[in-house]
Amino acid sequence: MEGTPSIECRDPRPDEWFRVRLGVERGASTLALRDAGTGDLYLVTRNLWHELRPSLMPVCLRACINLNGGLFLWVIPLPAAEGGPELRTTPACVVADLAEKTWCRVVFDADLQQYVTSTKGRCVPDPLWPDVSFLDLLQAAFGGRVITSLDHPIINS
C-alpha cells in the first residue's frame, strides 16, 4: 500500500467535477455500520452481517477522482434489500454510472428539491488514475475502521 494517496470517504462536493473509476475494480456493495457518536463509517466483514444486520446499512463504495487529481471514496447509501446490498438503482448510483463515462458535477436545486447533475463536454481529458488497486484505496480510506469481530470497541460502546 506504500505510495497510496490519502482518501476521504465523502460525497462529491457541489463545486467539484469528478469521475468514477471504470472497470472490474470500480467499486463494491457491502454492509457498513455508522458510529452514531462520531458519524464515522465502519466496514463490517461478511461473517458478522447476520449478527449485526439490524445496525447495518447497505452502501455502494465507488472510487472517484476530481479534476485536480484528488481521490475520494463515494459512500452511496442503498435501500435496504433482503438478502444483501445488491440493489444499485438509487439516483446516486445512476450518477456514479454516468460519471464512469464523463465528468460530472452534482448540485442540490432547492427550488426543485432534488439533485441536478451536470456533465462536461469532451474537451476535458479522461482522468489519470494512480496505479493502485481498489483494495488499497479501501485500506487508505478506512484504515482501522473495519469490524472483524464482535469484540470490536464500536460494537461494545
PAZAPA-4460 file (N, C-alpha, C; in steps of 0.05 Angstrom, whole numbers, plus 32768, in hexadecimal, padded with zeros to 4 digits):
% residues 157
    n_x    n_y    n_z   ca_x   ca_y   ca_z    c_x    c_y    c_z   seq   type   mol
   8010   7FE8   8000   8000   8000   8000   8011   8019   8000     1      M     A
   802B   8016   8001   803D   802D   8000   8038   803D   7FE7     2      E     A
   8037   8057   7FE9   8032   8068   7FD2   8015   806D   7FCD     3      G     A
   8003   8060   7FDC   7FE6   8065   7FD9   7FE0   8080   7FE5     4      T     A
   7FD3   8092   7FD6   7FCC   80AC   7FE0   7FB7   80AA   7FF6     5      P     A
   7FB4   80BF   8006   7F9F   80BE   801B   7F84   80C2   800D     6      S     A
   7F70   80B5   8018   7F56   80B4   800C   7F41   80BD   8021     7      I     A
   7F2F   80CE   8019   7F18   80D5   802A   7F00   80C5   8022     8      E     A
   7EEF   80BE   8036   7ED5   80B3   8030   7EC1   80CA   8031     9      C     A
   7EB6   80D1   801A   7EA4   80E8   8019   7E93   80E8   8000    10      R     A
   7E80   80FA   7FFF   7E70   80FF   7FE7   7E80   8112   7FD5    11      D     A
   7E7A   8112   7FBB   7E86   8127   7FAA   7E7D   8143   7FB4    12      P     A
   7E8F   8156   7FB3   7E89   8172   7FBB   7E7A   8180   7FA5    13      R     A
   7E69   8194   7FAC   7E59   81A2   7F97   7E6A   81B1   7F83    14      P     A
   7E82   81B9   7F8A   7E94   81C8   7F77   7EA8   81B5   7F69    15      D     A
   7EA4   819B   7F6B   7EB8   8188   7F63   7EAF   8178   7F4A    16      E     A
   7EC0   8178   7F36   7EBC   8166   7F1F   7ECB   814D   7F26    17      W     A
   7EBE   8136   7F21   7ECB   811C   7F29   7EC4   8107   7F14    18      F     A
   7ED5   80F2   7F16   7ED0   80D9   7F06   7ED0   80C2   7F19    19      R     A
   7EC4   80AC   7F12   7EC3   8094   7F21   7ED4   807F   7F12    20      V     A
   7EE3   8070   7F21   7EF5   805C   7F15   7EE4   8047   7F06    21      R     A
   7EEE   8041   7EEE   7EE1   802E   7EDD   7EF0   8013   7EDE    22      L     A
   7EE2   7FFD   7EDA   7EEF   7FE3   7ED9   7EE8   7FD1   7EEF    23      G     A
   7EF6   7FBB   7EF0   7EF0   7FA5   7F03   7EF3   7FB0   7F20    24      V     A
   7F07   7FC0   7F25   7F0C   7FCA   7F40   7F01   7FE6   7F44    25      E     A
   7EE9   7FEA   7F3A   7EDD   8005   7F3B   7ED0   800B   7F56    26      R     A
   7EC7   7FF6   7F64   7EBA   7FFB   7F7E   7EAF   7FE1   7F89    27      G     A
   7E9F   7FE4   7F9F   7E95   7FCC   7FAC   7E7B   7FD4   7FBB    28      A     A
   7E69   7FC0   7FBD   7E52   7FC3   7FCE   7E56   7FB2   7FE7    29      S     A
   7E4F   7FBD   7FFE   7E54   7FAF   8017   7E42   7FB9   802D    30      T     A
   7E45   7FAF   8045   7E36   7FB9   805C   7E4A   7FC7   806E    31      L     A
   7E42   7FDE   807A   7E53   7FEE   808B   7E44   7FF7   80A3    32      A     A
   7E53   8000   80B7   7E48   800A   80D0   7E51   8027   80D4    33      L     A
   7E3D   8039   80DA   7E44   8054   80DF   7E44   8059   80FD    34      R     A
   7E5A   8064   8108   7E5C   806A   8124   7E4A   8082   8129    35      D     A
   7E36   807F   813A   7E23   8094   8140   7E30   80AC   814D    36      A     A
   7E45   80A7   815C   7E53   80BD   816B   7E64   80CE   8159    37      G     A
   7E73   80C2   8147   7E86   80D1   8136   7E7E   80D4   8119    38      T     A
   7E6B   80C2   8110   7E64   80C3   80F4   7E76   80B3   80E3    39      G     A
   7E8C   80A8   80EE   7E9F   8098   80DF   7E92   807E   80D4    40      D     A
   7E9A   8077   80BD   7E8F   805E   80B1   7EA4   8048   80B4    41      L     A
   7E9A   8030   80BB   7EAB   8019   80BF   7EA2   8003   80AC    42      Y     A
   7EB6   7FF7   809E   7EB0   7FDF   808F   7EAD   7FC8   80A1    43      L     A
   7E9B   7FB5   809A   7E96   7F9D   80AA   7E9B   7F85   8099    44      V     A
   7EAB   7F72   80A4   7EB0   7F5A   8094   7E97   7F49   8092    45      T     A
   7E95   7F3A   807C   7E7D   7F2B   8075   7E74   7F17   808B    46      R     A
   7E88   7F0C   809A   7E81   7EF8   80AE   7E71   7F04   80C5    47      N     A
   7E6F   7F1F   80C8   7E61   7F2C   80DD   7E46   7F38   80D4    48      L     A
   7E40   7F36   80BB   7E28   7F43   80B0   7E0F   7F39   80BE    49      W     A
   7E0D   7F1F   80C2   7DF4   7F14   80CE   7DF0   7F1F   80EB    50      H     A
   7E05   7F1E   80FB   7E03   7F27   8117   7DFE   7F45   8119    51      E     A
   7E09   7F54   8107   7E07   7F71   8109   7DF3   7F7E   80F7    52      L     A
   7DE5   7F6E   80E7   7DD3   7F79   80D2   7DC1   7F90   80DA    53      R     A
   7DB4   7F8F   80F1   7DA2   7FA5   80F8   7DB1   7FC0   80FA    54      P     A
   7DCB   7FC0   80FF   7DDA   7FD9   8102   7DE8   7FE1   80E8    55      S     A
   7DE8   7FD0   80D4   7DF7   7FD4   80BC   7DE7   7FE3   80A7    56      L     A
   7DF6   7FF0   8096   7DEA   7FFE   807F   7DF8   7FF5   8065    57      M     A
   7DE8   7FEF   8050   7DF4   7FE7   8037   7DFF   8000   8029    58      P     A
   7E17   7FFE   801F   7E24   8014   8011   7E32   800A   7FF7    59      V     A
   7E35   801C   7FE5   7E46   8017   7FCD   7E5E   802A   7FD0    60      C     A
   7E75   801F   7FCD   7E8E   802E   7FCF   7E99   8032   7FB3    61      L     A
   7E9E   804B   7FAB   7EA9   8050   7F90   7EC1   8061   7F92    62      R     A
   7ED6   8059   7F84   7EEF   8069   7F83   7EEB   8080   7F70    63      A     A
   7EF2   8098   7F79   7EEE   80B1   7F69   7F08   80C1   7F68    64      C     A
   7F0A   80D1   7F53   7F20   80E4   7F50   7F15   80FE   7F46    65      I     A
   7F20   8115   7F50   7F16   812F   7F46   7F2A   813A   7F32    66      N     A
   7F23   8152   7F28   7F34   815E   7F13   7F51   8163   7F1C    67      L     A
   7F54   8167   7F36   7F6F   816D   7F41   7F7F   8153   7F47    68      N     A
   7F73   813C   7F41   7F80   8122   7F47   7F7B   8118   7F63    69      G     A
   7F6A   8126   7F72   7F64   811E   7F8D   7F51   8106   7F8E    70      G     A
   7F59   80F2   7F9D   7F49   80D9   7F9F   7F36   80DB   7FB7    71      L     A
   7F1E   80CF   7FB4   7F0C   80CB   7FCA   7EFC   80B2   7FC5    72      F     A
   7EF1   80A7   7FDB   7EE0   8090   7FD9   7EC3   809A   7FDF    73      L     A
   7EB2   8097   7FCB   7E96   80A0   7FCD   7E87   8089   7FDA    74      W     A
   7E7C   808E   7FF2   7E6C   807A   8000   7E4F   8081   7FFA    75      V     A
   7E43   8070   7FEA   7E27   8074   7FE1   7E15   8062   7FF1    76      I     A
   7E03   806D   8002   7DF0   805C   8011   7DDD   804F   7FFD    77      P     A
   7DD7   8036   8002   7DC4   8027   7FF1   7DAB   8020   8001    78      L     A
   7D95   801C   7FF4   7D7D   8013   8002   7D82   7FF8   800E    79      P     A
   7D77   7FF3   8025   7D79   7FD8   8032   7D6C   7FC4   8020    80      A     A
   7D7A   7FAF   8019   7D6F   7F9A   8009   7D74   7F7F   8016    81      A     A
   7D60   7F6F   8017   7D62   7F54   8023   7D77   7F44   8015    82      E     A
   7D8A   7F39   8023   7D9D   7F27   8017   7DB8   7F34   8011    83      G     A
   7DBB   7F4E   8015   7DD5   7F5A   8010   7DD3   7F74   8001    84      G     A
   7DE9   7F82   7FFF   7DEA   7F9D   7FF3   7DEE   7F9B   7FD5    85      P     A
   7DDB   7F90   7FC6   7DDF   7F8D   7FA9   7DD0   7FA1   7F98    86      E     A
   7DBD   7FB0   7FA4   7DAD   7FC3   7F95   7DBD   7FDC   7F90    87      L     A
   7DC1   7FE3   7F76   7DD2   7FFA   7F6F   7DC3   800D   7F5C    88      R     A
   7DAA   8013   7F63   7D9B   8024   7F50   7D93   803F   7F5D    89      T     A
   7DA0   8047   7F72   7D9B   8061   7F7E   7DA4   8076   7F6C    90      T     A
   7D9A   808F   7F6E   7DA3   80A5   7F5D   7DC2   80A9   7F5E    91      P     A
   7DCD   80A6   7F76   7DEA   80AA   7F78   7DF9   8094   7F69    92      A     A
   7DEF   807B   7F69   7DFC   8066   7F5A   7DFA   806B   7F3C    93      C     A
   7DE4   8076   7F33   7DE1   807D   7F17   7DF5   8092   7F0F    94      V     A
   7DF9   80A7   7F21   7E0D   80BB   7F1B   7E29   80AF   7F1B    95      V     A
   7E2E   809D   7F2E   7E49   8090   7F2F   7E4E   8081   7F15    96      A     A
   7E3A   8073   7F0B   7E3D   8065   7EF1   7E43   8078   7EDB    97      D     A
   7E35   808F   7EDA   7E3A   80A4   7EC6   7E56   80AF   7EC8    98      L     A
   7E5F   80B3   7EE1   7E79   80BF   7EE6   7E90   80AB   7EDE    99      A     A
   7E8A   8093   7ED8   7E9E   8081   7ECD   7EA6   8089   7EB1   100      E     A
   7E93   8097   7EA4   7E97   809D   7E87   7E9E   80BB   7E82   101      K     A
   7E95   80CC   7E94   7E99   80E9   7E90   7E9D   80F7   7EAB   102      T     A
   7EA9   810F   7EAA   7EAC   811F   7EC2   7E90   8129   7ECB   103      W     A
   7E8A   8127   7EE4   7E70   812F   7EEF   7E73   8141   7F07   104      C     A
   7E5E   8150   7F0B   7E5C   8161   7F23   7E40   815E   7F2D   105      R     A
   7E3C   815B   7F48   7E22   8158   7F53   7E1D   816F   7F66   106      V     A
   7E06   817D   7F62   7DFF   8195   7F72   7DE2   8192   7F7A   107      V     A
   7DDC   8199   7F93   7DC0   8198   7F9D   7DB1   81B1   7F94   108      F     A
   7D9B   81AD   7F86   7D8A   81C3   7F7D   7D73   81C6   7F92   109      D     A
   7D74   81DC   7FA2   7D61   81E0   7FB7   7D45   81E3   7FAC   110      A     A
   7D42   81F0   7F95   7D27   81F4   7F89   7D1A   81DA   7F81   111      D     A
   7D2A   81C8   7F75   7D20   81AE   7F6C   7D20   8199   7F82   112      L     A
   7D2F   81A0   7F98   7D32   818D   7FAE   7D3E   8172   7FA5   113      Q     A
   7D52   8175   7F94   7D60   815D   7F8A   7D7C   8164   7F81   114      Q     A
   7D8C   814F   7F7E   7DA7   8153   7F73   7DA7   8155   7F55   115      Y     A
   7DB7   8166   7F4A   7DB8   816A   7F2D   7DD5   8163   7F25   116      V     A
   7DD8   8153   7F10   7DF2   814B   7F07   7DF9   815A   7EED   117      T     A
   7E11   8165   7EED   7E1B   8172   7ED4   7E32   8161   7ECA   118      S     A
   7E37   8162   7EB0   7E4D   8153   7EA4   7E5E   8167   7E94   119      T     A
   7E78   8161   7E93   7E8A   8171   7E82   7E8C   8164   7E67   120      K     A
   7E91   8175   7E53   7E95   816A   7E38   7EAE   815B   7E35   121      G     A
   7EB4   8153   7E1D   7ECB   8142   7E17   7EE6   8152   7E19   122      R     A
   7EE5   816B   7E1F   7EFD   817C   7E20   7F10   8175   7E37   123      C     A
   7F05   8167   7E4B   7F16   8160   7E62   7F1F   8143   7E5F   124      V     A
   7F39   813F   7E60   7F44   8123   7E5C   7F3B   8111   7E73   125      P     A
   7F3C   80F7   7E6E   7F37   80E3   7E82   7F4B   80E6   7E99   126      D     A
   7F43   80DE   7EB1   7F56   80E1   7EC8   7F6D   80CD   7EC6   127      P     A
   7F83   80D4   7ED3   7F9A   80C2   7ED6   7F98   80B6   7EF2   128      L     A
   7F8F   809D   7EF3   7F8B   8090   7F0D   7FA6   8086   7F17   129      W     A
   7FAC   8088   7F31   7FC4   807C   7F3C   7FC4   805E   7F39   130      P     A
   7FDB   8052   7F38   7FDD   8035   7F34   7FDA   8027   7F4F   131      D     A
   7FC2   8028   7F5B   7FBC   801B   7F74   7FA2   800B   7F71   132      V     A
   7FA0   7FF5   7F7F   7F89   7FE4   7F7E   7F72   7FF0   7F8E   133      S     A
   7F5A   7FE7   7F89   7F43   7FF0   7F99   7F46   7FE8   7FB6   134      F     A
   7F51   7FD1   7FBB   7F56   7FC8   7FD6   7F69   7FDC   7FE4   135      L     A
   7F7E   7FE5   7FD7   7F90   7FF9   7FE3   7F82   8013   7FE9   136      D     A
   7F70   801B   7FD7   7F60   8033   7FDB   7F4E   8030   7FF4   137      L     A
   7F42   8018   7FF6   7F31   8013   800E   7F42   8014   8028   138      L     A
   7F59   8008   8027   7F6A   8008   803F   7F73   8025   8046   139      Q     A
   7F79   8035   8031   7F80   8051   8036   7F69   8061   8041   140      A     A
   7F51   805B   8038   7F39   806A   8040   7F30   8062   805C   141      A     A
   7F30   8048   8062   7F25   803F   807B   7F39   8039   8090   142      F     A
   7F52   8034   8089   7F66   802F   809D   7F5D   801A   80B1   143      G     A
   7F5C   8022   80CB   7F53   800F   80E0   7F35   800E   80E4   144      G     A
   7F26   801A   80D2   7F09   801A   80D6   7EFC   8002   80C7   145      R     A
   7F05   7FEA   80CF   7EFA   7FD1   80C5   7EF3   7FC0   80DD   146      V     A
   7EDB   7FB7   80DE   7ED1   7FA6   80F4   7ED4   7F89   80EB   147      I     A
   7EE5   7F7A   80F8   7EEA   7F5E   80F1   7EE1   7F4A   8106   148      T     A
   7ED9   7F55   811E   7ECF   7F43   8133   7EBB   7F52   8144   149      S     A
   7EAC   7F43   8153   7E98   7F4F   8166   7EA5   7F5C   817E   150      L     A
   7EC0   7F59   8180   7ECF   7F66   8196   7ED8   7F82   818F   151      D     A
   7ED2   7F8B   8176   7EDB   7FA5   816E   7ED0   7FBB   8181   152      H     A
   7EE1   7FCF   8188   7ED8   7FE4   819B   7EBE   7FF2   8192   153      P     A
   7EBA   7FF6   8178   7EA2   8005   8170   7E88   7FF5   8175   154      I     A
   7E8B   7FDA   8175   7E74   7FC9   817B   7E6D   7FCA   8199   155      I     A
   7E82   7FCC   81A9   7E7E   7FCC   81C6   7E7B   7FE7   81D3   156      N     A
   7E78   7FFC   81C3   7E75   8017   81CE   7E59   801E   81D2   157      S     A
***
